[in-house]
Amino acid sequence: MKQDVNHFTLPNGLTILAERMDHVRSATVSFLIPGGCSYDPPDQLGMGAILAEMLSRGAGERDAEQLSLAFDRLGVDHGETVGLLNMGLFGGTLARNVPFALELFADMVLRPTLPEEELESVQSLLIQDLQGLEDSPQDKVMIELRKRYYPSPLNRDRCGSEEGIEAVTIASLRNHHRKQLRPNGTILSIAGNIDWSLIRDKAEELFGNWPMAEVTKNTPTDCVPTSEHLHKDTQQTQIAIAFPSVPMSHPAYFAARGAVGVLSSSGMSSRLFTEVREKRGLCYSVYASHETLKDRGTIYACAGSRAERAQETLDVMLAELRRLKDGVEIDEIDRMRASLKTSLIMQQESTSARAGAIARDWYHLGRVRSFDETQREIDGLNVSAVLDYASAFPFETPTLVTLGPAPLVLPA
């Protein structure tokens, strides 16, 4: 499949990536900015989430209402997100409107008004989100697992803390914006039916004078993962387990994804679903997933079970994870590859998925993988590849966090 990703880096370090997709009329703009929650000041956890929300409360010469109307007139479906390491801004619209959408995003990134009168309402919204985690035990147990599995500051969550959110002032917010939103390290990716030369020139016009800033140190501390039970009087126990894996840049990355696919691919034939839910009826939902940071990866396994059957659920989950190294069937490999290819096809057809994918590839690999390369990697996944991964990275050292009425015991 022919696929060309154009690349240009401005003198200030901003990387611009663009891929033309002739079969669509739309395009998606995506910014990946090094301003995730791991960069929050330790006494103001939640700063990144506040800043992301405040960027849309007025920018350039427009107040919040005028900015929203400007996006609406262009038909831009847009939003802001905060991850661990990066802040994301994105917007999808008709391809012909991309240059005008970039003007609005440039105001948001470079010239947000950050109005003081909006700060209290944003803080209130984020505190409500934080408090809402008490009603979402599956989300809460994963947050608590990451806190105990990763070293600081990689163990932070975008929600921050109530005390940290309340400690943010308009002065500290504006200082964080000046310090943290910088072109060096930022990736602007665009996918859709676009004209590369027009996009490149427009981006250089809008962002060429964005001044570089010093890179904030974000070195993880030494850490030994710890397991823990969090007591909560509920009828269910939430189970979350983490195992060390490999990052996207590792040669065994696709094998790790393949192992997860055998354990927890889409549909009802994966090992965890079959053994934990179908055969024993231990829970409604059980799954495994892979997470990649730049220098490390993690495989998670999660389930929610009735409290009286939670220990059995944990035992069966771990048994299935550890059994992977003993053998894999050909039909399991076929289903796993089909599931991974479905994701590839979705990326091919969606401008938003493709814009995000090329930015992630550049962030993790320093280059963009083609569909053909990814398909070759998936086609190369076989029984030996998955077994080699399971042997090299056995599921023998779990970090376990549970939330419910009684603690569970990790089997030997």
C-alpha positions as CSV (number, residue, x, y, z in Angstrom):
1,M,0.0,0.0,0.0
2,K,1.4,3.4,-1.0
3,Q,1.8,5.6,2.0
4,D,3.8,8.8,2.3
5,V,4.2,10.7,5.6
6,N,5.6,14.1,5.1
7,H,7.9,15.4,7.8
8,F,9.3,18.8,8.6
9,T,10.9,20.2,11.8
10,L,10.9,23.9,12.5
11,P,14.1,25.5,13.9
12,N,12.3,25.8,17.3
13,G,12.0,22.0,17.4
14,L,8.3,21.6,16.5
15,T,7.8,18.5,14.4
16,I,5.2,18.5,11.7
17,L,3.9,15.3,10.2
18,A,1.2,14.9,7.6
19,E,-0.3,12.0,5.6
20,R,-2.5,12.5,2.7
21,M,-5.6,10.2,2.6
22,D,-7.2,10.6,-0.9
23,H,-10.3,8.5,-0.1
24,V,-11.7,11.0,2.5
25,R,-12.9,14.6,2.4
26,S,-12.0,15.3,6.0
27,A,-8.8,15.8,8.0
28,T,-7.8,15.6,11.7
29,V,-5.3,17.9,13.4
30,S,-3.5,16.5,16.5
31,F,-1.0,18.1,18.8
32,L,1.1,16.0,21.2
33,I,2.7,18.5,23.7
34,P,5.1,17.6,26.5
35,G,2.8,18.8,29.3
36,G,1.3,15.7,30.9
37,C,0.4,15.2,34.5
38,S,3.9,13.8,35.3
39,Y,5.1,17.4,35.0
40,D,2.6,18.8,37.5
41,P,4.2,20.6,40.5
42,P,4.2,18.1,43.4
43,D,2.1,20.4,45.5
44,Q,-0.4,21.2,42.7
45,L,-1.3,17.8,41.3
46,G,-4.0,18.3,38.7
47,M,-2.3,21.4,37.1
48,G,-2.1,19.8,33.7
49,A,-5.8,18.9,33.7
50,I,-6.7,22.4,34.7
51,L,-4.5,23.9,32.0
52,A,-6.0,21.7,29.3
53,E,-9.5,22.8,30.3
54,M,-8.6,26.4,30.5
55,L,-7.1,26.5,27.0
56,S,-10.6,26.5,25.6
57,R,-11.9,29.2,27.9
58,G,-10.6,32.0,25.7
59,A,-7.6,32.5,23.3
60,G,-6.2,35.3,21.3
61,E,-8.9,38.0,20.8
62,R,-11.8,35.6,21.5
63,D,-13.4,34.8,24.8
64,A,-14.7,31.3,25.6
65,E,-18.0,31.7,23.7
66,Q,-16.4,33.4,20.7
67,L,-13.7,30.6,20.5
68,S,-16.4,27.9,20.6
69,L,-18.4,29.6,17.9
70,A,-15.3,30.0,15.7
71,F,-14.7,26.2,15.9
72,D,-18.4,25.5,15.3
73,R,-18.4,27.7,12.1
74,L,-15.6,25.6,10.7
75,G,-17.4,22.4,11.8
76,V,-14.4,21.3,14.0
77,D,-15.1,18.5,16.4
78,H,-12.3,19.3,18.9
79,G,-11.1,18.4,22.4
80,E,-8.2,18.4,24.8
81,T,-6.8,15.6,26.8
82,V,-4.0,15.1,29.4
83,G,-2.0,11.9,29.6
84,L,0.9,11.0,31.7
85,L,3.6,12.6,29.6
86,N,1.8,14.6,27.0
87,M,-1.1,17.0,26.6
88,G,-3.2,16.4,23.5
89,L,-5.3,18.8,21.4
90,F,-7.2,17.5,18.4
91,G,-9.8,18.5,16.0
92,G,-11.5,16.9,12.9
93,T,-13.1,18.9,10.1
94,L,-13.4,19.2,6.3
95,A,-9.9,19.2,4.9
96,R,-10.4,22.6,3.3
97,N,-10.9,24.1,6.8
98,V,-7.6,22.8,8.3
99,P,-5.6,26.0,7.8
100,F,-8.3,28.0,9.6
101,A,-8.6,25.5,12.4
102,L,-4.8,25.7,12.8
103,E,-5.2,29.4,13.4
104,L,-7.6,28.7,16.3
105,F,-5.3,26.0,17.8
106,A,-2.3,28.4,17.5
107,D,-4.2,30.9,19.7
108,M,-5.1,28.2,22.2
109,V,-1.5,27.0,22.5
110,L,0.4,30.2,22.2
111,R,-2.1,32.9,23.4
112,P,-4.6,31.4,25.8
113,T,-6.2,34.1,28.0
114,L,-6.5,31.8,31.0
115,P,-9.1,34.1,32.6
116,E,-9.0,34.2,36.4
117,E,-12.8,34.2,36.7
118,E,-12.9,30.8,35.0
119,L,-10.4,29.1,37.3
120,E,-12.7,28.3,40.2
121,S,-15.4,26.6,38.0
122,V,-12.7,24.5,36.3
123,Q,-11.3,23.4,39.7
124,S,-14.8,22.5,40.9
125,L,-15.4,20.4,37.8
126,L,-12.1,18.5,38.3
127,I,-12.8,17.9,41.9
128,Q,-16.2,16.5,41.0
129,D,-14.5,14.1,38.6
130,L,-12.0,13.1,41.3
131,Q,-14.8,12.4,43.8
132,G,-16.7,10.5,41.1
133,L,-14.0,7.8,41.1
134,E,-15.6,6.5,44.3
135,D,-18.6,5.5,42.2
136,S,-16.3,3.9,39.5
137,P,-14.3,1.2,41.3
138,Q,-12.9,-0.3,38.1
139,D,-11.3,3.0,37.3
140,K,-10.2,3.7,40.8
141,V,-8.4,0.3,41.3
142,M,-6.4,0.9,38.1
143,I,-5.3,4.4,39.3
144,E,-4.3,2.9,42.6
145,L,-2.4,0.1,40.8
146,R,-0.4,2.5,38.8
147,K,0.5,4.5,41.9
148,R,2.1,1.4,43.4
149,Y,3.6,-0.1,40.3
150,Y,5.3,2.8,38.6
151,P,8.0,5.1,40.1
152,S,7.3,8.8,40.8
153,P,6.3,10.8,38.8
154,L,5.2,8.1,36.3
155,N,2.7,6.9,38.9
156,R,0.6,10.0,38.7
157,D,-3.0,10.3,37.4
158,R,-4.4,13.1,35.4
159,C,-7.1,13.7,38.0
160,G,-4.5,14.9,40.5
161,S,-5.6,15.4,44.1
162,E,-8.2,17.6,45.7
163,E,-5.6,19.4,47.7
164,G,-3.4,19.9,44.6
165,I,-6.3,21.2,42.5
166,E,-7.3,23.7,45.2
167,A,-3.7,24.9,45.5
168,V,-3.5,26.1,41.8
169,T,-3.6,29.8,41.4
170,I,-4.0,31.8,38.2
171,A,-0.4,33.0,38.6
172,S,0.9,29.4,39.0
173,L,-1.2,28.3,36.1
174,R,0.1,31.0,33.8
175,N,3.7,30.1,34.9
176,H,3.1,26.4,34.1
177,H,1.8,27.3,30.7
178,R,4.9,29.4,29.9
179,K,7.2,26.8,31.2
180,Q,5.6,23.6,30.0
181,L,4.0,24.3,26.6
182,R,7.0,24.5,24.3
183,P,7.7,23.7,20.6
184,N,10.8,21.6,21.2
185,G,9.3,18.1,21.8
186,T,5.8,19.0,20.4
187,I,4.4,16.9,17.5
188,L,1.8,18.3,15.2
189,S,0.3,15.5,13.1
190,I,-2.4,15.9,10.4
191,A,-4.1,13.1,8.4
192,G,-6.6,13.5,5.7
193,N,-7.2,14.9,2.2
194,I,-4.7,17.8,2.7
195,D,-2.2,19.7,0.6
196,W,1.2,19.2,2.3
197,S,2.9,22.3,1.1
198,L,0.0,24.4,2.2
199,I,-0.1,22.8,5.6
200,R,3.6,23.1,6.1
201,D,3.7,26.8,5.2
202,K,0.7,27.6,7.3
203,A,2.2,25.7,10.3
204,E,5.5,27.6,9.9
205,E,3.7,30.9,9.7
206,L,1.7,30.2,12.9
207,F,4.2,28.4,15.0
208,G,7.6,29.5,13.6
209,N,8.1,32.2,16.3
210,W,7.0,30.0,19.2
211,P,10.0,30.3,21.5
212,M,11.9,27.2,22.7
213,A,11.9,26.5,26.4
214,E,14.1,24.5,28.7
215,V,13.1,20.9,29.0
216,T,11.8,20.1,32.4
217,K,13.6,17.1,34.1
218,N,11.2,14.2,34.7
219,T,13.6,11.5,35.9
220,P,11.7,8.6,37.6
221,T,12.8,7.7,41.1
222,D,13.9,4.3,42.2
223,C,10.9,2.2,43.0
224,V,9.9,-1.3,44.1
225,P,6.3,-2.1,43.1
226,T,4.1,-3.0,46.0
227,S,0.9,-5.0,46.2
228,E,-2.0,-3.7,48.4
229,H,-5.6,-4.2,49.3
230,L,-7.9,-1.2,49.6
231,H,-10.8,-1.8,51.9
232,K,-14.3,-0.8,50.7
233,D,-17.6,-2.3,51.8
234,T,-18.9,-3.5,48.5
235,Q,-20.4,-6.7,47.1
236,Q,-17.7,-6.9,44.5
237,T,-14.0,-7.1,44.7
238,Q,-12.0,-5.3,41.9
239,I,-8.8,-7.1,40.9
240,A,-6.0,-5.3,39.0
241,I,-2.6,-7.0,38.2
242,A,0.5,-5.6,36.5
243,F,3.4,-7.4,35.0
244,P,6.6,-5.9,33.4
245,S,6.6,-6.0,29.6
246,V,8.4,-4.2,26.7
247,P,7.9,-0.7,25.1
248,M,6.9,0.0,21.5
249,S,10.6,0.4,20.5
250,H,11.5,-3.1,21.7
251,P,11.9,-5.9,19.1
252,A,9.4,-8.0,21.0
253,Y,6.7,-5.4,21.1
254,F,4.4,-7.1,18.6
255,A,5.0,-10.5,20.3
256,A,3.8,-8.8,23.6
257,R,0.7,-7.6,21.8
258,G,0.2,-11.0,20.4
259,A,0.4,-12.6,23.9
260,V,-2.2,-10.1,25.1
261,G,-4.3,-10.9,22.0
262,V,-4.3,-14.6,22.9
263,L,-5.3,-13.9,26.4
264,S,-7.8,-11.2,25.7
265,S,-8.6,-10.6,22.0
266,S,-11.9,-9.2,20.9
267,G,-14.8,-11.7,20.9
268,M,-15.6,-14.5,23.3
269,S,-12.9,-17.0,22.5
270,S,-9.9,-15.5,24.4
271,R,-8.4,-17.5,27.2
272,L,-9.3,-15.2,30.1
273,F,-12.9,-14.8,28.9
274,T,-13.3,-18.5,28.3
275,E,-11.7,-19.8,31.5
276,V,-12.8,-17.1,34.0
277,R,-16.2,-16.1,32.7
278,E,-17.6,-18.8,30.4
279,K,-16.5,-22.0,32.2
280,R,-16.7,-20.8,35.8
281,G,-19.0,-17.8,35.8
282,L,-16.7,-16.0,38.1
283,C,-17.2,-12.5,36.7
284,Y,-18.9,-10.5,34.0
285,S,-15.8,-8.7,32.6
286,V,-12.2,-9.9,32.5
287,Y,-9.5,-8.6,30.2
288,A,-5.8,-8.0,29.6
289,S,-4.2,-5.0,28.0
290,H,-0.8,-3.7,27.0
291,E,0.5,-0.2,27.9
292,T,3.7,1.4,26.5
293,L,5.7,4.3,27.9
294,K,8.8,5.4,26.1
295,D,11.2,3.2,28.0
296,R,9.0,0.5,29.5
297,G,5.9,-1.5,29.0
298,T,3.3,-3.1,31.2
299,I,0.7,-5.9,30.8
300,Y,-2.4,-5.5,32.9
301,A,-5.1,-8.1,33.8
302,C,-8.3,-6.9,35.4
303,A,-11.6,-8.3,36.6
304,G,-14.5,-7.6,39.0
305,S,-15.9,-10.5,40.9
306,R,-18.4,-11.2,43.7
307,A,-16.4,-10.9,46.9
308,E,-17.0,-14.5,47.9
309,R,-15.5,-15.7,44.6
310,A,-12.8,-13.1,44.2
311,Q,-9.9,-15.4,45.4
312,E,-10.9,-18.1,42.9
313,T,-11.1,-15.4,40.2
314,L,-7.6,-14.2,41.0
315,D,-6.3,-17.8,41.1
316,V,-7.7,-18.7,37.7
317,M,-6.5,-15.5,36.1
318,L,-3.0,-16.0,37.2
319,A,-3.1,-19.7,36.2
320,E,-4.2,-18.7,32.7
321,L,-1.5,-16.1,32.4
322,R,1.2,-18.5,33.5
323,R,-0.1,-21.3,31.3
324,L,0.6,-19.2,28.2
325,K,4.2,-20.4,28.1
326,D,3.1,-24.0,27.9
327,G,1.6,-23.8,24.5
328,V,-0.6,-21.8,22.0
329,E,-3.0,-23.2,19.4
330,I,-2.9,-22.2,15.8
331,D,-6.5,-21.0,15.9
332,E,-5.7,-18.7,18.8
333,I,-2.9,-17.2,16.7
334,D,-5.3,-16.7,13.7
335,R,-7.9,-15.0,15.9
336,M,-5.3,-12.8,17.5
337,R,-3.9,-11.7,14.1
338,A,-7.3,-11.0,12.8
339,S,-8.1,-8.8,15.8
340,L,-4.9,-6.8,15.4
341,K,-5.5,-6.4,11.6
342,T,-9.0,-5.0,12.3
343,S,-7.3,-2.2,14.3
344,L,-5.0,-1.6,11.4
345,I,-7.9,-1.3,9.0
346,M,-9.7,1.1,11.3
347,Q,-6.6,3.3,11.3
348,Q,-6.6,3.3,7.5
349,E,-10.1,4.6,7.3
350,S,-10.2,7.1,10.2
351,T,-8.3,10.4,10.0
352,S,-8.4,10.8,13.8
353,A,-7.0,7.3,14.4
354,R,-4.3,7.8,11.8
355,A,-3.3,11.3,13.0
356,G,-2.9,9.9,16.5
357,A,-1.0,6.8,15.3
358,I,1.6,8.7,13.3
359,A,2.2,11.1,16.3
360,R,2.6,8.1,18.6
361,D,5.0,6.3,16.2
362,W,7.1,9.4,16.0
363,Y,7.1,9.9,19.8
364,H,8.1,6.3,20.6
365,L,10.2,5.4,17.5
366,G,11.4,8.6,15.9
367,R,9.8,7.5,12.6
368,V,6.4,6.5,11.3
369,R,5.6,2.8,10.5
370,S,3.8,2.1,7.2
371,F,0.7,-0.1,7.1
372,D,2.7,-2.6,5.2
373,E,5.4,-2.8,7.9
374,T,2.8,-3.2,10.6
375,Q,1.0,-5.9,8.6
376,R,4.3,-7.7,8.1
377,E,4.9,-7.6,11.9
378,I,1.4,-9.0,12.5
379,D,1.7,-11.7,9.9
380,G,5.0,-12.7,11.5
381,L,3.3,-13.5,14.8
382,N,3.2,-17.2,15.2
383,V,3.2,-19.8,17.9
384,S,7.0,-19.6,18.4
385,A,6.9,-15.7,18.7
386,V,4.3,-15.8,21.4
387,L,5.9,-18.6,23.3
388,D,9.3,-17.0,23.1
389,Y,7.8,-13.8,24.6
390,A,6.0,-15.7,27.4
391,S,9.3,-17.5,28.2
392,A,11.4,-14.3,28.2
393,F,8.8,-12.3,30.1
394,P,6.9,-14.9,32.3
395,F,3.9,-13.8,34.3
396,E,5.7,-14.7,37.6
397,T,6.1,-11.3,39.4
398,P,2.7,-9.7,39.7
399,T,1.9,-6.5,41.4
400,L,-1.7,-6.8,42.7
401,V,-4.1,-4.2,43.9
402,T,-7.6,-5.1,45.0
403,L,-10.5,-3.0,46.2
404,G,-13.3,-4.6,48.2
405,P,-14.3,-6.0,51.5
406,A,-11.4,-8.5,52.1
407,P,-7.8,-8.9,50.9
408,L,-6.8,-11.7,48.5
409,V,-3.7,-13.8,48.6
410,L,-1.3,-14.2,45.7
411,P,-0.8,-17.9,45.0
412,A,2.7,-19.2,45.0
